[in-house]
Amino acid sequence: MARIKRAEMGRAKRTETVRVILSLGDDVSTDVVYPGRYMATVLPSETPAYAFADDAAFQAAVKAKSVPAGAVIAAGDNFGCGSSREQAASCLKGLDVVIVAKSFARIFLQNAINLGLKVVVAPGFAADEGDEIVFDGGCVENRTKRTAFDVTPLPTARQAIIDAGGLIPYTRTRLVGAAART
């Protein structure tokens, strides 16, 4: 667990405090995130209803539309392992959550970037459901546990795609910008 001095944590502008709505361990499969029995449902507007379909408490929050935008799903190593189904990232994007994990499976991470799902890699990260989290520059601060964890930044181009909302909006913006310059 990485601890960062309070003085270092104050350098970047703080964002609002968000809560961890789901805390998971290592090796969370895409089949857990978006079970295969729902693969007939692929529309991004419909997939969020099936996020973590086998977790009754999480599903109750989804059905009640009480998952707050920007809420955190905390995970361990290798989040999104298993099949390459894009719906696992799509359903989470549709819920407008942030996934903070120690590490991500390669294909899930690329799907998340392409769709504009907010992901944060924080190798030492640990949080429980209900913990209050603040993103503070290069670290994630767990206010509840009074700990902070270094963030491994994504490459600039990958972060730009997420910030644009995904690969399609990113490409559209770049093409419009290029056309305006000609």
C-alpha positions as a LaTeX table, in Angstrom:
\begin{tabular}{lrrr}
\hline
Residue & $x$ (\AA) & $y$ (\AA) & $z$ (\AA) \\
\hline
Met1 & 0.00 & 0.00 & 0.00 \\
Ala2 & 1.50 & 3.30 & $-1.08$ \\
Arg3 & 1.25 & 6.17 & 1.34 \\
Ile4 & 1.77 & 9.69 & 0.11 \\
Lys5 & 2.70 & 12.66 & 2.25 \\
Arg6 & $-0.14$ & 15.07 & 2.88 \\
Ala7 & 1.90 & 17.92 & 1.27 \\
Glu8 & 2.21 & 15.94 & $-1.96$ \\
Met9 & $-1.49$ & 15.16 & $-1.97$ \\
Gly10 & $-2.39$ & 18.85 & $-1.94$ \\
Arg11 & $-0.62$ & 19.75 & $-5.20$ \\
Ala12 & $-3.40$ & 18.90 & $-7.61$ \\
Lys13 & $-6.91$ & 20.28 & $-7.49$ \\
Arg14 & $-9.20$ & 18.03 & $-5.49$ \\
Thr15 & $-12.35$ & 16.63 & $-6.99$ \\
Glu16 & $-15.54$ & 15.84 & $-5.14$ \\
Thr17 & $-15.70$ & 12.95 & $-2.73$ \\
Val18 & $-17.32$ & 9.81 & $-4.15$ \\
Arg19 & $-18.27$ & 6.52 & $-2.53$ \\
Val20 & $-17.24$ & 2.98 & $-3.30$ \\
Ile21 & $-20.44$ & 1.20 & $-4.29$ \\
Leu22 & $-18.89$ & $-2.23$ & $-4.91$ \\
Ser23 & $-15.65$ & $-3.74$ & $-3.68$ \\
Leu24 & $-14.27$ & $-6.76$ & $-5.50$ \\
Gly25 & $-11.21$ & $-8.97$ & $-5.27$ \\
Asp26 & $-8.74$ & $-10.20$ & $-7.86$ \\
Asp27 & $-9.48$ & $-11.85$ & $-11.21$ \\
Val28 & $-13.00$ & $-10.53$ & $-11.73$ \\
Ser29 & $-14.12$ & $-12.06$ & $-15.01$ \\
Thr30 & $-16.10$ & $-10.30$ & $-17.69$ \\
Asp31 & $-18.66$ & $-13.08$ & $-17.13$ \\
Val32 & $-19.17$ & $-11.73$ & $-13.60$ \\
Val33 & $-19.39$ & $-8.14$ & $-14.85$ \\
Tyr34 & $-21.77$ & $-9.01$ & $-17.70$ \\
Pro35 & $-22.99$ & $-12.63$ & $-17.62$ \\
Gly36 & $-23.01$ & $-14.53$ & $-20.91$ \\
Arg37 & $-26.73$ & $-15.26$ & $-20.70$ \\
Tyr38 & $-27.36$ & $-11.59$ & $-21.53$ \\
Met39 & $-25.19$ & $-11.54$ & $-24.67$ \\
Ala40 & $-28.30$ & $-11.16$ & $-26.85$ \\
Thr41 & $-28.59$ & $-7.66$ & $-25.33$ \\
Val42 & $-25.83$ & $-5.58$ & $-26.85$ \\
Leu43 & $-27.25$ & $-2.06$ & $-27.11$ \\
Pro44 & $-25.28$ & 0.34 & $-24.89$ \\
Ser45 & $-28.58$ & 1.78 & $-23.67$ \\
Glu46 & $-29.69$ & $-1.66$ & $-22.43$ \\
Thr47 & $-26.50$ & $-3.32$ & $-21.14$ \\
Pro48 & $-26.24$ & $-1.36$ & $-17.85$ \\
Ala49 & $-29.31$ & $-3.19$ & $-16.53$ \\
Tyr50 & $-27.28$ & $-6.42$ & $-16.43$ \\
Ala51 & $-24.07$ & $-5.18$ & $-14.77$ \\
Phe52 & $-23.11$ & $-7.64$ & $-12.04$ \\
Ala53 & $-26.45$ & $-9.38$ & $-12.63$ \\
Asp54 & $-25.71$ & $-12.07$ & $-10.03$ \\
Asp55 & $-25.03$ & $-9.55$ & $-7.22$ \\
Ala56 & $-28.47$ & $-8.98$ & $-5.70$ \\
Ala57 & $-27.54$ & $-5.82$ & $-3.76$ \\
Phe58 & $-25.85$ & $-4.19$ & $-6.76$ \\
Gln59 & $-28.75$ & $-5.14$ & $-9.03$ \\
Ala60 & $-31.20$ & $-3.62$ & $-6.56$ \\
Ala61 & $-29.28$ & $-0.33$ & $-6.78$ \\
Val62 & $-29.25$ & $-0.52$ & $-10.59$ \\
Lys63 & $-32.98$ & $-1.21$ & $-10.75$ \\
Ala64 & $-33.69$ & 1.61 & $-8.26$ \\
Lys65 & $-31.48$ & 3.91 & $-10.39$ \\
Ser66 & $-29.53$ & 4.76 & $-7.24$ \\
Val67 & $-26.03$ & 4.25 & $-8.63$ \\
Pro68 & $-24.62$ & 7.78 & $-8.46$ \\
Ala69 & $-22.63$ & 9.10 & $-11.42$ \\
Gly70 & $-18.92$ & 8.92 & $-10.70$ \\
Ala71 & $-19.28$ & 6.27 & $-7.99$ \\
Val72 & $-16.33$ & 3.90 & $-7.63$ \\
Ile73 & $-16.12$ & 0.18 & $-8.17$ \\
Ala74 & $-12.98$ & $-0.98$ & $-6.36$ \\
Ala75 & $-11.13$ & $-4.04$ & $-7.63$ \\
Gly76 & $-7.94$ & $-5.95$ & $-7.15$ \\
Asp77 & $-5.61$ & $-7.34$ & $-9.80$ \\
Asn78 & $-6.62$ & $-8.45$ & $-13.28$ \\
Phe79 & $-10.08$ & $-6.84$ & $-13.40$ \\
Gly80 & $-11.95$ & $-7.84$ & $-16.56$ \\
Cys81 & $-10.16$ & $-11.11$ & $-17.27$ \\
Gly82 & $-11.90$ & $-13.83$ & $-19.25$ \\
Ser83 & $-13.65$ & $-13.32$ & $-22.53$ \\
Ser84 & $-13.20$ & $-10.24$ & $-24.68$ \\
Arg85 & $-16.88$ & $-9.24$ & $-24.55$ \\
Glu86 & $-17.19$ & $-5.51$ & $-25.03$ \\
Gln87 & $-20.50$ & $-5.49$ & $-23.13$ \\
Ala88 & $-18.61$ & $-5.81$ & $-19.83$ \\
Ala89 & $-17.11$ & $-2.36$ & $-20.38$ \\
Ser90 & $-20.25$ & $-1.02$ & $-22.06$ \\
Cys91 & $-22.54$ & $-1.83$ & $-19.14$ \\
Leu92 & $-20.22$ & $-0.05$ & $-16.71$ \\
Lys93 & $-19.86$ & 2.95 & $-19.01$ \\
Gly94 & $-23.64$ & 3.18 & $-19.12$ \\
Leu95 & $-23.74$ & 3.38 & $-15.32$ \\
Asp96 & $-21.18$ & 6.25 & $-15.43$ \\
Val97 & $-18.99$ & 4.66 & $-12.76$ \\
Val98 & $-15.22$ & 4.78 & $-12.28$ \\
Ile99 & $-13.34$ & 1.51 & $-11.99$ \\
Val100 & $-10.28$ & 1.72 & $-9.73$ \\
Ala101 & $-8.23$ & $-1.46$ & $-9.82$ \\
Lys102 & $-4.74$ & $-2.63$ & $-9.00$ \\
Ser103 & $-4.53$ & $-3.83$ & $-12.62$ \\
Phe104 & $-6.76$ & $-4.58$ & $-15.60$ \\
Ala105 & $-6.83$ & $-7.45$ & $-18.06$ \\
Arg106 & $-5.37$ & $-6.25$ & $-21.36$ \\
Ile107 & $-8.42$ & $-6.71$ & $-23.60$ \\
Phe108 & $-10.85$ & $-5.29$ & $-21.02$ \\
Leu109 & $-8.64$ & $-2.23$ & $-20.62$ \\
Gln110 & $-8.59$ & $-1.63$ & $-24.36$ \\
Asn111 & $-12.37$ & $-2.06$ & $-24.58$ \\
Ala112 & $-12.78$ & 0.38 & $-21.67$ \\
Ile113 & $-10.57$ & 2.96 & $-23.37$ \\
Asn114 & $-12.35$ & 2.56 & $-26.71$ \\
Leu115 & $-15.73$ & 3.11 & $-25.02$ \\
Gly116 & $-14.57$ & 5.95 & $-22.78$ \\
Leu117 & $-15.11$ & 4.08 & $-19.50$ \\
Lys118 & $-13.26$ & 5.86 & $-16.71$ \\
Val119 & $-10.57$ & 3.54 & $-15.38$ \\
Val120 & $-7.84$ & 4.22 & $-12.86$ \\
Val121 & $-4.85$ & 1.94 & $-12.28$ \\
Ala122 & $-3.67$ & 2.16 & $-8.67$ \\
Pro123 & $-1.45$ & $-0.85$ & $-7.87$ \\
Gly124 & $-1.75$ & $-0.68$ & $-4.08$ \\
Phe125 & $-5.39$ & 0.35 & $-3.94$ \\
Ala126 & $-7.71$ & $-1.03$ & $-1.27$ \\
Ala127 & $-11.22$ & 0.09 & $-0.36$ \\
Asp128 & $-14.42$ & $-1.32$ & 1.03 \\
Glu129 & $-18.00$ & $-0.57$ & 0.06 \\
Gly130 & $-19.03$ & 2.76 & 1.53 \\
Asp131 & $-15.51$ & 4.18 & 1.73 \\
Glu132 & $-15.15$ & 7.80 & 0.64 \\
Ile133 & $-12.69$ & 8.33 & $-2.21$ \\
Val134 & $-11.09$ & 11.47 & $-3.61$ \\
Phe135 & $-9.09$ & 11.56 & $-6.83$ \\
Asp136 & $-6.24$ & 13.93 & $-6.18$ \\
Gly137 & $-3.84$ & 14.36 & $-9.09$ \\
Gly138 & $-1.53$ & 11.37 & $-9.18$ \\
Cys139 & $-3.15$ & 9.51 & $-6.31$ \\
Val140 & $-6.42$ & 8.09 & $-5.05$ \\
Glu141 & $-7.14$ & 9.02 & $-1.46$ \\
Asn142 & $-9.32$ & 6.77 & 0.69 \\
Arg143 & $-10.67$ & 9.30 & 3.18 \\
Thr144 & $-12.38$ & 6.64 & 5.27 \\
Lys145 & $-9.20$ & 4.67 & 5.88 \\
Arg146 & $-6.89$ & 7.72 & 5.71 \\
Thr147 & $-4.72$ & 6.12 & 3.04 \\
Ala148 & $-3.58$ & 7.23 & $-0.39$ \\
Phe149 & $-2.38$ & 5.24 & $-3.36$ \\
Asp150 & $-0.24$ & 6.22 & $-6.31$ \\
Val151 & $-1.93$ & 6.09 & $-9.69$ \\
Thr152 & $-0.15$ & 4.61 & $-12.69$ \\
Pro153 & $-1.10$ & 7.04 & $-15.44$ \\
Leu154 & $-2.29$ & 5.70 & $-18.75$ \\
Pro155 & $-0.33$ & 6.77 & $-21.82$ \\
Thr156 & $-1.37$ & 10.25 & $-22.94$ \\
Ala157 & $-3.11$ & 9.07 & $-26.12$ \\
Arg158 & $-5.15$ & 6.46 & $-24.25$ \\
Gln159 & $-6.20$ & 8.96 & $-21.58$ \\
Ala160 & $-7.19$ & 11.43 & $-24.31$ \\
Ile161 & $-9.54$ & 8.82 & $-25.78$ \\
Ile162 & $-11.20$ & 8.26 & $-22.38$ \\
Asp163 & $-11.43$ & 12.01 & $-21.78$ \\
Ala164 & $-13.14$ & 12.45 & $-25.16$ \\
Gly165 & $-15.76$ & 9.85 & $-24.24$ \\
Gly166 & $-14.34$ & 7.02 & $-26.32$ \\
Leu167 & $-12.63$ & 6.28 & $-29.61$ \\
Ile168 & $-15.49$ & 7.43 & $-31.84$ \\
Pro169 & $-15.89$ & 10.88 & $-30.23$ \\
Tyr170 & $-12.10$ & 11.23 & $-30.07$ \\
Thr171 & $-11.72$ & 10.43 & $-33.76$ \\
Arg172 & $-14.64$ & 12.65 & $-34.72$ \\
Thr173 & $-13.11$ & 15.61 & $-32.85$ \\
Arg174 & $-9.74$ & 15.05 & $-34.48$ \\
Leu175 & $-11.26$ & 14.77 & $-37.95$ \\
Val176 & $-13.37$ & 17.91 & $-37.48$ \\
Gly177 & $-10.32$ & 19.75 & $-36.18$ \\
Ala178 & $-8.24$ & 18.61 & $-39.16$ \\
Ala179 & $-10.97$ & 19.65 & $-41.60$ \\
Ala180 & $-11.21$ & 23.08 & $-39.98$ \\
Arg181 & $-7.47$ & 23.61 & $-40.42$ \\
Thr182 & $-7.61$ & 22.89 & $-44.17$ \\
\hline
\end{tabular}
